Amino acid sequence: MIRVEITRKYNHYSTVKVTGHAFAGEPGKDLVCAAVSTLAQTLANSVEEIGHIPEDAIELSIDSGYFELRLQNEDLNDIVDIIFGTFRVGIEGIERTYSKYIKLIIKEVQGKC
C-alpha cells in the first residue's frame, strides 16, 4: 500500500512524504504507482519552477518506494499552497478510485510562524 502524508504548518503546506508500493499491477505496469509517482515528481518540479523556491531551499529525498519533499517555514507561501493543494486533489482522486492501494493522511501543526 502507498501511504501519502501531507503536513500543513502554520496554515501552509510544508511537507509531502510518500512511502510504499501499491502492488496494483505488474512492476512497470502499475497504474496507481505511476500516477502517484507522476504527481510527486510534478510537485517537486512545480515548487521550484512555479513557486520560485530555490533548489537549495528544498529538502528532497527520492528512493524506490520513498519520496519526501520538505520546505522550511520561510519558504511557505500562497503559490506553494496552490501547488501542494493541486497535488492533494490528485492524490484524493486516486484514493477515491483505488482506496485498496493508497492511504492519504493530512497532518496539521498549529502555532505561529
Stockholm file with secondary structure:
# STOCKHOLM 1.0

chainA/1-113         MIRVEITRKYNHYSTVKVTGHAFAGEPGKDLVCAAVSTLAQTLANSVEEIGHIPEDAIELSIDSGYFELRLQNEDLNDIVDIIFGTFRVGIEGIERTYSKYIKLIIKEVQGKC
#=GR chainA/1-113 SS CEEEEEEEETTEEEEEEEESCCCSSSTTCCHHHHHHHHHHHHHHHHHHHTSCCCGGGEEEEEETTEEEEEECGGGCCHHHHHHHHHHHHHHHHHHHHCTTTEEEEEEEECSCC
#=GC SS_cons         CEEEEEEEETTEEEEEEEESCCCSSSTTCCHHHHHHHHHHHHHHHHHHHTSCCCGGGEEEEEETTEEEEEECGGGCCHHHHHHHHHHHHHHHHHHHHCTTTEEEEEEEECSCC
//
